[in-house]
Amino acid sequence: MGDGERAAPRNPWSSDFRLGYGPEPGVHDEMTESHGGLRPAWGEIADFMAELSEEDWRRRWDRGLRTLREHGVTYNVYHGRQSEADRWRLDPVPMVLRADEWGMLSAALAQRAKLLDLILRDLLGSQTLLASGLIPPPLVFGHPGFFRPTVDAAGGDRQRLFLYGADLARTPDGQWRIMMDRTEAPSGFGYALENRAILGRVFPELMRRANVRPVSAFFAAMREGLGAAAPGKDDPRIVVLTPGPRNEAHFEHAYLARRLGCPLVEADDLTVRGGEVFLKTLQGLRLVDVILRRTDTAFCDPLELRGDSALGVAGLTHAAREGAVAVVNALGSGVVESPGLMPFMPGLCRSLLDEELRLPSVATWWCGQTQERAHVRESLDSLVVKPAFPSDPGEPVFGARADAARLAALETAIGERPERFIGQEYVRLSTAPTWSDHGLEPRAIMLRMLLCWTPEGWTVMPGGMVRVAPDRHDPVVSMQRGGGAKDVWVLGQVGPEGGESEPAERPPEIRRGRGNLPSRTADGMYWFGRYLERATAIARRFRGAVNSVDERLLPLATGEEAEVVRGLLGSGVFSAPEAEKATPARLLDHASGLLFDPDHQGGLLHALTRLRDSAETVRHVMSNDTWLAVTRVHEALGAARRAPRRPTLLGERMDDVVYALQAANGSTNETMDRGHAWRFYDLGRRLETGLQMLELFSATVLQPSGGSRLMLETLLEVCDCVTTYRGRYRDRPEFTTVLDLLISDLDNPRSLGHQLRRITGHVEALAELRGPLVGDDERLAVSAFAAVRTADAAQLALLEDGERPLLGRFVEFLQSHLWEMNDAVVVRYFSHVEGRGRQLSIGLAAGIEDVL
């Protein structure tokens, strides 16, 4: 199936596709009847697909794959303790549900969500269900996800479950069964919306023709439910708590935060004071009312839960227990995820709701009961045996496929700790048409339906997400095993039985202003700006070095050309004595390798990797166009890495990298409101530009050959000031006029003066965040700006014994001020955020010194 990289070979829905599409016998196929005909819901879709020409099909799905890449949709796949971002494997063929079928499932799942919430209220409250024997105590007290600190006997009436996901499978006779309840931190909401957005671009007219129900309104209901989680608050502050970029579903966390309009925070962004939870912002601490957590309960509080967790907020459990903050879902809600609870659900439904369970679970036997354990041990060769608790290690064991030794070991394990195992009926999962290199083929699927709570009841997403097995012969559906995903299309209208509730309308409130920016977001934007400008400078300097020498004469280059190449590439390529003897050819060849060395901290690849890392932390405040621009920077880098290592060709590839970086800067400037997030971005970018220019001066015009025509021309090119200079002076570059243009000309947007004027404006505007006292960052900015404004280019250009001592001291003064200013900004605004490295040498072969 499509893996986010390759293009579709041909239209798999060609007129003869039924001839090659053969579902397995004895398995329910979602598209075809047992006699081979199409199911009614698929007729219009198959007809539309078959009408597409191969060129149209290829064009459409290539666009879908490109959009997946550009949006950066990923799912982190773990290999032992390591993880790597894997592209989201979306299949172009949707899963189709009739409206009446979806309505039946929705009503049943709304009932189940209500039931699970009541169970949670009891287990995290009075625990009468345990006392009455409706739930065996070992299923709760033996559950690794049960934490006594999350029990609050006084809070039994509080809503505990707000988001719910159910994994469903269809049996060979066409009946749906619940395979797993997702209550801890259910995922899929953001991925489902992104799946729909992609297919909406690929098949817009088909979705209209088939009357596919939209999913966007579901998120308005989710926002309403989150707001209602904090009773008595007209405008509650809601945050999305993520474990961080390494989490398997971090893409979704950022996506949800952006969609819901909530800050995306990590544990270090929150603090508990006086039993309440606060968000650390640039304006100070701000009370948090609701936390939509994407972190498992165990890791949420190192004080009362897992003491070794670095992902939690100390004191959060106490604050939640006291009702000072609403945590969604409630801490400890994973205790009802145990499949060992499934056999008891019908009795619990009758006891708590006085109703029969509308949708049964897959037949399950918990080995903690004597008769059930005996049944499982007698039927090992026909059942699927799993851990009773999801957090326990171990893969499902398919008895029919296991050898005698494996079954014997399993029976021994059950005998030793029976309460930690369940046996389940083996369900041959239904299959659905999936695109592959061989055309359409049936693959096993599992449907995840998603629900959110609102004060009016449970709302069911009119769609969901289907997970697909990695190949047609694999019975296990798992994203971690390389499986894929499908969008879910609900066709036609749905009556009130669907259980869908629309959020109540209220007059919109007009808002302006900057809000409360989390310090981590400000930090991320600051470094995003710095790394963007750093990467641009590295690419420009390498390009300038290449353009200063004719490649055909490169082996013979000496004198001025050698000094220019040596200056632009930085003395760190070789040690100082070696650099003096190195030819331009050797310098360029060695620097070409350093550009793409991931461990070389002054290289382009390193700078762009850090740029991408910074962008990941602030993705929730970026527009889609800005993220697309960042993605295209890495595409340009990839093309450069694949190019032959000839200086001229690499110089041309640097053009593409620079253009892509300029597009990213332009998109950021054009799409961000002029609040504090943008201000920190521009502050970081201007400061980095200044540092890069000063390093460039040290390596070029302060050298003995710094006044040569070639050096000055190259300097203007690297600083992107050739056109501006020619418009002013119309003749060959002179040292004094070039220096004035690059240092003191405030109308030149690439000059030091312009950077310092913008920096001064930013630090003065940000001063309101820290009170009336003048900070070190302001003093340094004003001092540096004054020095540049009053600088006399003619004096700075004076030669004494072949050197320019005034210019040298001037450059050192400004470098010192800018580095101290960086430190002052970090200490003043980001002091609680994990420190980043300070780069002292900004050349192509720079070094890093930690200062935080």
N, C-alpha and C positions, 0 to 999 in steps of 0.2 A: 504494500500500500504506500501512499505518498508519505515521504519522510521529511518533507519540508525542503528538499534539495532538488530532486529530479523533476523534469517536466513530463506531462502525460504523453505516452507514445501515440495513442489513437483513442478515438471515442469507444469506450468499452460497451456503450449501449447500441452498437450497430445492430442492424436488423437480425443478425444471427446470434445475438448474445445469449438467448435462451438455450441454444444448442450446447454452449460451453459451460453454462451455469448449472451445476448439479449438486443440490443439497444432499447431505448425508441421509440415508434412510433412517427412519425412526426419530428424526429430529424435526422440530417445528422451525420452518423457515419464515421469516417475517415478510418476504416478498412473494413467494410462490406457494400455491396450494399443493396438496399432495399429488394431484394429477398433473401438475406442471404449469397450470394457468396462473396468471397474476392475481393477487388479492386485489379487491376493488380499490382500496386506498392508494395502490401503487400505479394504477392505470395511467392517470394523467401525467404523473412524474416520468414513467418509463417512456411514454409517447413523446414528451418534450425532449427528453435526453436523446432519444433515437433520432429526432429531427435535426440535431446539431451536426454540422459538418465536423470532420476530424480537425480541421483548422480552427473552427470556432471552439470546439472542446479544448483543444490544446491552449488556445489563447486565454480562455476563461480560467482554466485551472492553473496555468502558469501565473496568472495574476493573483489567484488565491495563494499559491505558494510564496510568491513575492511579498504579499501582504503579511503573511505569517512571519517571514524573515524580518521584514521592516518593523513590525510591531514587537519583535523580540519575544514572541510567545515561547516560553520554556517550561520544562518540568525537570527538576533536578533528580537525576538517577544516582542512587548510592551504590558504591562498590566498596564494601567493608566500611572503613571510617571515612573514605573519601567520597566526594560527590562531584558530578559534572553536569553542567546545564545541557539538557537534551532538547532539541527542537520538538515542539509540540506536533505530534503526528495526527493531523486532522484528515479524515477521509472525506472526499468530495460527495459521497453518497450519503444522504441523511437517513436517519431512522424515522419511520412514519407511524403515527398513531392516529386512529380515528377519534373524532371528538367524543363520541359516547364512551369509548374505551378509556380515554384519558379522564373523563368525568368520573367514571367508576373508580379508577385508581386514586384520583384526587380525594374523593370522599373517604375512601378507606385509609389513605395516608393521613388525612386530617384527623381522623379518629385515633389513629395510632400515635400521632404526635401529641395529641391531648392526653392519651393514656400514659405515654412515657413521661410527660411532664408531671402528672399526678404521682407516678411512681418515684420520680426524682424528689418531689416535695416530701414524700414520706421517708425515703432513705436518707435524705439530708436533713430530716426533721425528727419527727416523733418515732419513726421506725416501727409503726404498728404492723406493717406488712411482714416484718421479720418475726415479731412476737406472735402473730396469728399463724405463722407457718405458710402463708401464701408464697413467700419467697424463702428458700432455704438460706439461713445465715451464712454458710460457707461461700455462697455465690457472691456475697457482698463483702464480708470481712476478709475473704481470701483473694479478692480482686486487687491486683496491683494499682488499679486506678481509684481505689477507695482510700480517702484520707480523712481521718477523724477530725482534723482542724476545719474541714469544710462543712461539718455537721453543725447546724444551728437550729436547735429545738424550738426557738421562738419565731423562726421565719418560715413556718410551714405554708403560709398563704402566698408567699412570693412566687411569681413566675420564675421557673428555673430554666426551661427550655425555650429558646427563641428561634434557633435555626436547627433544621432537621434535614437529614439526607437519608434516603432509603435505597439500598441496592436491590433491584428486582431481577428475577430470572423467569423466563417462560418455559414451562415444562413441555415435553413432547405432545401432550394433549391440549396445548394451547392455554393452559392456566398460569396465571402469574403467582409467584411466591416471593416472599421477602427473604433475601439471603443475609442481609446485614443491616443493622440500624446504625446510623452515624449521628452521634450526639455530642461527642467531645469537642471537636472543632471541625465540623463538616466542611469539606472543600468541594469545589465544582461550580460555585455561583459565578465567579468571574470567568472561568473557562467556558461555561455555557454561553455567556453573553458574547465572548470573543468568537466562539464557533459560529454563532448566529451572524455576527458582523461580517465574518469572512464569506460565508455562503450567501449572505445578502448581497455582497458585491459580485459574486460569481454568477448567481442565478436570480437576479431581482425580479424578472418577469415571471419566472416559474413560481416564486413565492407568492406573488400577487394572484396569479391564476389559480393556484391551489388553495388560496385563502389560509395561508399559514398564520397561526396566531403569534403576535409579537410577544417578546419577553421583557421588553424594556420597562413596562409598567410595574413589573414585579419588584424592581429595585426602589421604586417610590414607596411601595408597601413595606419593604425592608427598612427603609429610612424612617418611616412612621413608627414601626415596631421598636426600633432602637431608641427613638425619642421617648416612646411610652415606657421604656424600661426604667426611666428615672421619673417616677410619679411626682407631680407637683412642680416640675420644672418646665417653664414655657419654652426655653431655648437651651436645652441641655448641651453641654460640651461632650462630644463623642470622639473617641480616638480608636484607631485600629492598631492593635498591639501585634507586632510580628517578631518571630525569633531572629529575623535578619535575612540577608541576601542568600545565605547558604541553605535555607529551608527549601524543601522540595517544591513548594507551591508559592514561592515569594513573588513570582509574577502576578499571581492572583491577589495576593495581599495588597500590592501596589495598585492593581487594577480596581479592586474594591474601594480602596481609600479614595482614589480619584473619582470613581463613579458616585460614591456616597458623599463626597465633599468633606471628608474627615482627614485629619492629620494621620499619617502613617508613623508610628512611633516604635522604638525599641525600649527595652527595660530601662536603660540609662536615661531615657527622656522623662521618666516618671519618678516621683518620690512620694512617700507617705509622711505627712506631717500632722500630728494631732489626730490621728485616726482617719484622715482624709487623703485622697490621692490628688496629686497636683502634677501638671505638665510644666516642664521647664521651658520657658519661652524667653525670647529676647527682652520682653517687657517684665520678666519676673515669673513667679509661680502662678499658675492659673488652675482653678479647681476643675477636676474631671468628674463628670457625672456618669458616663457610660464607657465601658471598655469592650469593644468587639475584639475578643482575643483569638489569635490564630496560633497561640502557644499552648501546648498540652499542660493540663493542670499541674502535673508533677514539677514542671520547671517554672511555674509562675511566681513562686515565693520561696527564696532560700531560707527565710526565717522559720517558716512553719511546715514547708513541704520538703523538697529536695535541697539539702544544705549545700550541695556542690553545684547548684545551677547558677550559671552566669546570665541566664535569660530572663530572670524573674525580678520582681519588685518587692523588696523586703517590706513586710507589713501589709501586703495586698490582701491576704486572706482575712486578716482581722478587719480591715476596712470593709470588705465585702460582707463579712459576717454581721457587722454592725449596720449594714444598710447604707453606708456612706457613699458607696459606689456600686453601680450595677455592672456585673460582669456577664458578658454574653458569649457563649452559654455559661451558666453558673459553674464556678469551680467545683470539680468532682462529678460533672455530668457524664463523664465517660463510663461511670459505673454501670449504666444501663446499656452500654454497647456490647456487653458480653452475650455471645450467642447461646451461652448456657441458660440465659433467661427466657429464650424463645419458647420452650415447652410450657412455661407458666403463664404466657401472655393471654391465652383464652380465659383462664380462671381469673386473672387480674382484671381483664376487661369486664367480665360479669360482675366482679366485686366492686370496682371503682366507678364504672359507667353504667352498670345495669344494662349492658348491650352485649351482643355476640360480636366477636372479632370479625370485621368485614373481609380482611385479607389475611390468609394464614401465612405463617412462616414455613420455610422448608422443614420437613420432618426432622426433628432434632431430639437426641437423647443425651442428657447430662450424666456423665459417669459418676457423679457424686451420689447418685441414688442406686440402691442395690440391684433392683430389677433392670433398670436402664443400663447399668454397667454390664450386667450379664448379657443383655441383648447385644450391646456393642461388641463385646469380646467374642460372642458366637458368630457375629456377622461381619467381622473385620474385612473379609475378602470382598464384600459388596458395598461397604459404606465409605464415606469420606471422614477421616478422623482429623480433628483440628484442635488447637489450643482453645480452652474455654474462655480465655481472656486475650483480647487482641494484642496486648503489649507483650505477651509471652513469646519467646522465640520459637521458631519451628514452622515449616511449611506444611500445608495440608497433605495428608497421605491418602492417595486413592488406592483403596484396598485391592481393586481389581487389577491394578498395574504394579503392585508391590510384590517383591519376591518373598519367599518364606522367611528368610533371615530378617527382612525389614518388618514383617508382620509380627514375628516373635519378639523383636526388640520393642515394638510398639505395645504389645500386650503386657510386657514387663513394666514399661513406663506407666501404663494405665493402672496396673496393680499397685505401683508404689505411690502414685499421687493421682487418684481417680478424679478428684474434684477439679483438676486442671485440664480435663479433656472432655470433648463432646464427640458424638458420632452423628453424622448427618446423612440423609438420603442422598445418593448420587444423582444429581439432576443433569441430564444432558442438555446443556444450554441451547437455546434457540440460536439460529444463525441469521445473519443479514448480509445483503450484498455489499462487498467491500472491493474497492479498486486495488489492483495489483499489476505487476508487470505482465501478467498473463490475462488481463481483462478482469471481469467481475468474478469473484469467488466467494462462497459462503464462509463466514468466520463466526466463531462463538462470540456472543455479546452479553453484556449485563447493563441494565438500564439504571441510572441514578436519577431519582426524582428529588427535587429540592423544595423545601417549604420554609416560610418565615411566619412568625407570630405577629399579629397586630391586635389591638384592643377589640376588634370586631371578630376575631377568630383567626384560623390558620389560612394563609394564602399559599397556593401551590403554583410554582413556576409553570406556565403553559409551554412546557418543553422539557429541558433537562440536558443530561449528558449521557451518552452511551460510551462504554469502554469496550474495546475490541481486542480479541486475542491476537498475538503477534503473527500467527499463521493459521491456516485452516485446520491443521492437525493438532493444535495446542488447545487443551480443554480449560486452561487456566487463563483468566482475564486479569491482567495486572499491568499498570503503567510501569512499575519497577522492572518488569520482565520484558519491556520493549513494546508493550501494547499501544494501541492508538485510540482515537476518540472520534465520535460522530456527533453531529448536531441532531436534535430531536424536533421533528415537525409535528405539531398538532394541527390537524386539518379541520376547517369549518368552525362553526360556532358551538359554544358550550352553554348548556343551561345552568340554572342555579345550583344543581347538584354537584357541580365541579368544585364547590367549596372556595371559589375565588372571591376575594373581597377587595373592593377598590378603596384606596386611602381617601379619607374624608378631605374634601376641598376646603381651603381657607384662603382668605385674601393674601396675596403675596406681600412679603415685607421687603421693601427696597433697602439694600445695604450697600454702603461704600466704606472705604477704609482698608487698612492693612491687616486687621485681625491680629492674632497672636501667633507669631511664627516660632515653631519649635527650634531650639538652638541647633539640634542636629541637622535640620533642613537648611538653616543659614550656613552652617559649616559645610554641608555638601555643595551648596551653590557657590560658595567662595572657592572651594577647591575645584569645582567643575570649571569655573572661569579661569583659574590658574593653569590647570592642565590643558585646557583648550588652547590658551595662548602659548604655552610651553611647546606643545606639539607643533603648532604653526611655526614658531621660531626655528625649531630643529629642522623642519622640512624646508623652510626658506633658506636657511644657512647652507644646507647641503646642496640645494638647487643653485644657490649663488656660487658655491665653490665649483660646481660642475660647469656652469655657464661662463666662468672666468677663464677657462682653458679650452682650447680647441682639442677635441679628443684625438684627432689625427696627430697632433703634435705633443700629446701629453707626455710621452717618454722623454721628450727633449725640453720640457718646460723648466725654466729656471728663473731666477731673479724675481721680478714683481709678481709673476703668476704664482710662483712657489710661496711667496709671502702671503698672498691673498688666500690661497687654499689653506695654508697652515693656520692663518688667523681665523678663518671662518669655521674650520672644523674643530678648533679648540686644542689647546696644548695637551689635553688629557688623552688624546688618541695614542700618543707615545709619551714617554718621559721627555722632559725638556731637552736634554742633550740629543736624544734620538730624533725628536721632532725637528731640530735644527738641520740634521743630516738627511731626513726622510725626503724623498722626492714627492712631488704632487701626485704622481701615479700611485706610489705606495700609500700615501695618505688617503687618497680617494678609495683605493681598493680596501684598505682596512676599515675605513669609516663606513663603507657600504655594508660590511658584515655587522658592524656595531648597530647600525640602524634597526636591525630586526632581531637583535639579541635580547630575549626577554629578561635576562638577568643583568643587562647593562642599564644602569639607572639613568644614564643620560641619553639613551636611545629613543628612537621614535616609537617603537613597539611598547616600550615600558611606559612612555608618557600617555599613549593612547589606551593602554590597559588601565592605567589609573584614571584616565578620563572616563572610561566606561564604568569603572567601579563607582566613581563619584556620581555619574548619571543614574546608576541603579538606586542609590540612596535617595535621590530626589525625583525619581520618576513620577511619583504621585503629584508633583506640582508642575510637571512638564506637559506641554501640548503634544498631541500625537505627531504633529509635523516636526517638532523639535526632536522627539525620539527617533523619528524616521531619519532626520539629518544626521544624528549621532550614529545610527546604524550604517548609513552610507559612507561615513568616514571610515568605518572598519572594512567596508567593501572595497573602498579605494586602497586601503592599506593592503588588503589581500591581493589585489591586482599588482601592487608594487612588489610584494614578496614573491610573486610568481614570475616577475619579469627577469630576464637575464641580468646578471650582475655587471652590466656595462654602465659606466657613469652616466652617459648621455641618456640611455633608456631609463635609468633610475631617476634622473633629473626630470624627465617627462612625467613619470609616475608621481613625483613629488608635486607637480602641478595639480594633479587630480586630488591628492591629499589636501593641499592647501585650499582648493576650491570647496571641497567637502567641509573642511573646518570653517571656512568663511560662511558657508550655508548654515551650519549649526549655530554659529554666532548670530547670524542674521535672523534665524527663526526664533532663537531665544529672545532677542531684543524686540522682535515684532509681536510676539505672542504673550509675553509676560506683562502683567500690570506693573506699574512702577512702585511696587511695595518694597518691603525690606528684602524679600527673597531675591528680586532682581538687583537691588542695590548691592547685596553681598556678592552676587555674581559679577557685576561690573567692577566692583572694588577689587576682587581677586584678579580679574582679567587685566585691569589697568596696572596693578602693582606688578604682576608678572611681566607685562610689556616693558615697564620701566626697568626691571631687573635684567631682562634679556637685552635691552638696548645698552645698558651700562656694561654688561659682560661683553657685548659686541664691541663697544668702544675700547675696552681694555685689550681685546685680542686683535684689534685692527689699527685704529688711528693713533693709539698710544705706542705702537711698534715703530721701529726706525723707518719702515717704508710706508707709514700711515698716511703720508701726504701724496702718494703717487696717484696719478689719474685713474689707473685701473682699480686701486683700492677704494677710492672715493666713489667711482661709478658703481662698483659692486656693493658698497655700503648703502647707497641710495636704492639699489635694486632690492637688497635684502629687507630694507625698511619700507619698501613699497612707496618710495617718494620720488621716483624718477620723473613722473609726469608733473608733480607739484614743483619740483626744482626747475624743470625746463620752462614751465609757465612763468616762473619768477625771473630767471636769469638768462635763459636762452643761449647759454654758451657752455663751455666745458666746466666741469666742477672745480671749484676752488675750495681750499680747506676751510676758510673762515665762513663762507656763505653756506657750505654744507653743514658746518657745526651749528650755525645759527638756526638753520631750518630744522635740524634734528633735536636741538636742545630747547631753544627759547621761543620759537614761533608758535604762539598759542592757537593760531588758526590752522596749523597743520595737525590733523587728527592723529598722526603717527609720532608726533614729537614728545619729548620728555615733559615739556611744559604742559601740553594738553593732558597727558596722563595724570600729572600731579594736580592740575586744576580739578579734574574729575575726582581724583582720590580725596582731595580736600573737601569738595562738596559732599561726598559720600560720608566721610567720617563726621562732618559737622551735622549732617541730617540724622545720622545714627546716634548722635550724642543724646538725643531725647530718651533713648532706651535706658540710659544709665545715670540719669539725673543731671543736675546743673554743673557739677565739677568737670573741669576740662581734663580730658584723659591724655595719656602719653601718645596715643595714636593721633590725636588732633594736633598736639604740639609738634610732633615729628612731621606731619603732613604740611602744616603751615610753614615750618622752617625750611623744608626741602623745596616747597613751591616758591618761597621768597628767594631762595638761592638761584633757582632757575630763571625766575622773572628778571632778576637783576644781573644775570650773568652777561659778561661782555665777551662775545665770541672772538673778537680780535685779541683780547688779552689771553684768553684760554689757548689760542693758537700759537702764542709766542714760543719760539724755539730757544733753548739754552743748552749749548753743547750737544745738539742733536736730539734733545728730548723736550717734552712739553710738561714741565713739572706742575704748572698751575692746573692744566687739564687733568693730570693724574690725580692731584689732591681733590679736585672737584668731583671726579668720578668716584673716588673712595668715599668722600663725604656723603654723596647721594646713595651709594650702595649701603653704607652703614645705616643711614636713615631709613631706607626702605626695608631692610631686614629687621631693624628694631620695630618698625611700624607693623610688619607682619606679626612679630611676637606680641606686640601690644594688642592687636586685633584679636589674636587667638586667646590671649589671657582674658581680655575684657568680655568677649562674647561667647567663646567656645570652651571655657576652662573646664567644664564638666564632660566634654566630649573627648573620646579617646584620641590621643595626639597623633599627628601625622609628621612625617619627616620634613626637615628644612633642607632645601637644596642650596649648597654654597657655590658650586661651580655649575653654571647653567649651559655649558658647551655641550657638544655632541658626546663627549666622554666624561660627563659630570660625576661627582661623588655626592653622597648623602650624609649629612650629620644630623642625628636626632637632637632636637632642642626641647621637646615637650616631655 
